[in-house]
Amino acid sequence: MRPWVAALCALSFLGACVLSDVSWRRKRQLVELREVLDDPDRFVDVGVELRVVVADPIDGTDLIGGKPKLRVVRTRHLGGTVDNRMNPPRIVGPSKAPTVWYCSEDQEPVIMHGDAGSLGQLVYGSEGAGKTVALAMWHYCRWLEHLGEGREGGQTAPTTDRLDLVRQEMFRLYPSAWFTHRIAEDIITFCDGTRIRLVSTYQQSKAQGSPIQGFSWSWCGRDEAQDQVDKHEDIESRGRAAKLGRYKQLATATAKDDPSWRTLRDLLVTSGIWERRTMLGTRSPFVHPSFWEAKKLTLTSREYDRRVLAMDVGPERMLYHTWDRASSVRMVPQFGAEDVTAQVMRPWGPNISVLVGHDPGKLWHVSLFLKAYQIKGFASHAWFVVDEVSDRQVTIETHVGSVLARLRDQWGANQLDWRGERSQSGPVAMVRADPYSDNGGGDAHPDRGVYTTFRRHGLMIHPAAYMANATKVQVGKVPKEGGIDMVCRLMLSAAGDRRLFVACDDRRVPAAPRLVDAIESMERDVAGRAEMERKDVRDKSHWPAALRYALWALERPKLEGRAA
């Protein structure tokens, strides 16, 4: 065979092989494409178009049926197309058909929760402000942050009913292709394996144990946090699995007449890792203004303030009605304040550095510690409750021992000299107590034995009141209503002055939490009577009573001159 003929045959054979390989590859690509088309779980569009809207009754449009006219002020494009066959799954392309969500300008920063902000967000809002919707959208953004990492987030609520509302909101917002739901464990599992565990924190008994013990979460949402105060520490501990220790949390809450909740709320905000945001229904573009106008006519002003404006309000018949936690709980100023307790107490003896109010009882013995400060800009000195000692079902001797130990260890008063005897020259405390009864009528007032015990321990103690115009020294009485009025006046006078405070630390934790609890929760009965609660272990009247006994001799109303 001639050489050129052999070369031509070889070239033809090679071309046939190339064409065969191209055909094979094309067939292979078609098979792979068919496999992809037959496997819809591989690529999942998890894109969201988040439209931030404002109400605009003039130039707005009907974006949502049945809602006021809205105008889009900006749009955020979130997520994309996830390839679940990749290891780990990740977003490989843009969204082709994103799910459209609408949010208000108040909801937007809550939902996004960027890394530059605080780890925790306390969303304190009114009814109808859209807190639950924001919570469901917030979880979506946390999913995107941890997509493909196989992590679990938590969602808590105080009851199963509240948890169901959050779950239903998630189901409404999340397309079914995104997730599956395991009913028995109440776990939402997204297409990439990321999970959200929904847990009610309601605990039927102590023996049952905490419902959230043992879980490890990378983020957590709390619904109605004001009703989960007793589970705060448990929820905080669940964040052990958080990436780089950054345990993001979103807690929604409404105003509640609960001192323990207010203390926790202030503690979170002053911690430096939580920030407080406010969402009001009156600012929501999704609710027509006429609805709130109608509420003004159908709700009491107190309930309108609480439900609609998310304001702290006390009980409807609040006993100490001039109390305001934001103003009445404050730190003793480190600068511009002088301790003038000794000067104020000088008429009763030298070197009195602490004033103690004491209320003895059958179930509780209560002592409050007060100090007087002259603060720059104040016309007169101000009183700060700086400590409290509360003992339940102990002898008066045990309680006096606790008071004396606190005075020495914390406040430097009633110290012992080098011989182990009470110092005669150092600072001392003076106790003002419930006036004793000479006839031993302990049901109404303590007998002299209480006073004897204090004195035997080296403490100066006097009745809170003496009889006026008596020919000899006689024990008087602190009138209940007069004492309550005095305390209210010191908390806020008619002139707008405040001269009575409860001290707190830099995290706004009150120095006398039981006193704060009593002041914020006690109210008059339907007949207007004060302190008519049953005298059992839940009775809170001891703490305000001790406060009245401490201050009555110094701050009671006095006649400064004869009437013309």
SULFEN-V497843 format. One record per backbone hydrogen bond with DSSP energy under -0.5 kcal/mol. CO is the residue of the C=O (numbers start at 1). NH is the residue of the N-H. If there is no record, write none. Layout:
# SULFEN-V497843
co-><CO CO>
nh-><NH NH>
This chain:
# SULFEN-V497843
co-><2 2 3 4 5 6 7 8 9 10 11 12 13 14 15 16 17 18 19 20 21 22 23 24 25 26 27 28 29 30 31 32 33 34 36 39 39 42 42 44 44 47 48 48 49 49 50 50 51 51 52 52 54 56 61 61 64 69 70 71 74 76 76 78 80 80 81 81 82 82 83 83 86 90 93 99 99 101 103 104 105 106 107 108 109 114 119 120 121 121 122 122 123 123 124 126 130 131 132 133 134 135 136 137 138 139 140 141 142 143 144 146 151 152 153 154 155 156 157 159 160 161 162 163 164 165 166 167 168 169 170 175 175 176 178 180 181 182 182 186 187 187 188 188 189 190 194 195 196 196 197 197 199 202 205 205 206 210 212 217 217 218 219 220 221 222 223 224 225 228 229 231 232 233 234 235 236 237 238 238 239 242 243 245 246 248 249 250 250 251 252 253 256 258 259 260 261 262 263 264 265 266 268 268 269 273 275 277 279 280 281 284 288 288 289 290 291 292 293 294 294 295 300 301 302 303 304 304 305 306 307 308 315 317 319 320 324 324 325 328 328 330 331 336 338 338 340 341 343 345 346 349 351 351 354 354 355 356 357 358 359 363 365 366 367 368 369 369 370 371 372 372 373 373 374 375 382 383 384 384 385 387 389 391 391 395 396 397 398 399 400 401 402 403 404 405 406 406 407 407 408 415 417 421 427 427 428 428 429 430 431 432 433 437 440 441 441 446 447 447 448 449 450 451 452 453 454 454 455 460 462 465 467 474 477 479 480 481 482 483 484 485 486 487 488 490 490 493 497 499 501 501 502 503 505 508 509 512 513 514 515 516 517 518 519 520 522 525 529 534 536 540 540 541 542 543 544 545 546 547 548 551 551 552 558>
nh-><5 6 7 8 9 10 11 12 13 14 15 16 17 18 19 20 21 22 23 24 25 26 27 28 29 30 31 32 33 34 35 36 37 38 39 42 43 44 84 46 82 99 50 78 51 101 52 76 53 103 73 74 71 60 63 70 67 56 61 54 52 50 78 48 46 82 92 93 44 84 86 90 88 83 81 49 101 51 53 108 109 110 111 112 113 117 249 275 123 251 124 277 125 253 279 129 134 135 136 137 138 139 140 141 142 143 144 145 146 146 147 149 195 218 197 221 199 223 201 163 164 165 166 167 168 169 170 171 172 173 174 178 179 179 191 189 183 186 187 198 182 189 190 196 180 193 190 153 188 198 155 199 157 204 208 209 209 213 215 241 242 248 154 250 156 252 158 227 228 231 232 235 236 237 238 238 239 240 217 241 242 245 246 247 248 220 121 222 252 123 225 125 258 262 263 264 265 266 267 268 269 270 271 274 272 120 122 124 126 283 284 287 291 292 293 294 295 296 297 297 298 299 304 305 306 307 308 309 311 310 127 281 318 524 321 323 327 328 329 330 502 504 333 376 340 374 344 345 346 348 349 352 353 428 356 430 370 432 368 434 366 393 391 359 389 357 386 387 355 384 340 341 375 382 338 378 373 501 371 386 503 369 367 365 393 399 400 401 402 403 404 405 406 407 408 409 410 411 411 413 412 423 420 417 414 415 353 354 460 356 462 358 464 440 442 444 445 437 450 451 452 453 454 455 456 457 457 459 458 431 433 476 470 467 479 483 484 485 486 487 488 489 490 491 492 499 500 496 493 383 385 503 330 511 508 510 505 516 517 518 519 520 521 522 320 315 319 528 525 536 539 543 544 545 546 547 548 549 550 551 552 554 555 556 560>
